[in-house]
């Protein structure tokens, strides 16, 4: 069982997936910073100084030590914008990779150079097969 687990864990696909997950996590942080620190402030300014992260509807006011119950739709808007940007970036990456793969697949292999002797021998072979 240990041997099987070792083979499973060391496979190339597993390592590739782990690298992808780690880079994806870092990419998610970059996109979150892009949305929260770069895109949302000007967007809020265009909408009259609105900061989406602070937008919420109070469902139940705070009582004593019990905090208020809030519906934080501003945070949801930020997260939705994060998702759209990440999805678009991944779409563009996949599109670029597919374009490169198509170029590789579309390029026909070079035709083999056939000498006159080989052509003549091929014709003789085909004539012998027919007779």
Secondary structure, DSSP 8 states (H G I E B T S, - for coil): -HHHHHHHHHSHHHHHHHHHHHHHHHHHHHHHHIIIIIIHHHHHHHTTS--GGG--EEEE--BTTB--EEE-HHHHHHHHHHHHHHHHHHHHHHHHHHHHHHHHHHS--------HHHHHHHHHHHHHHH-
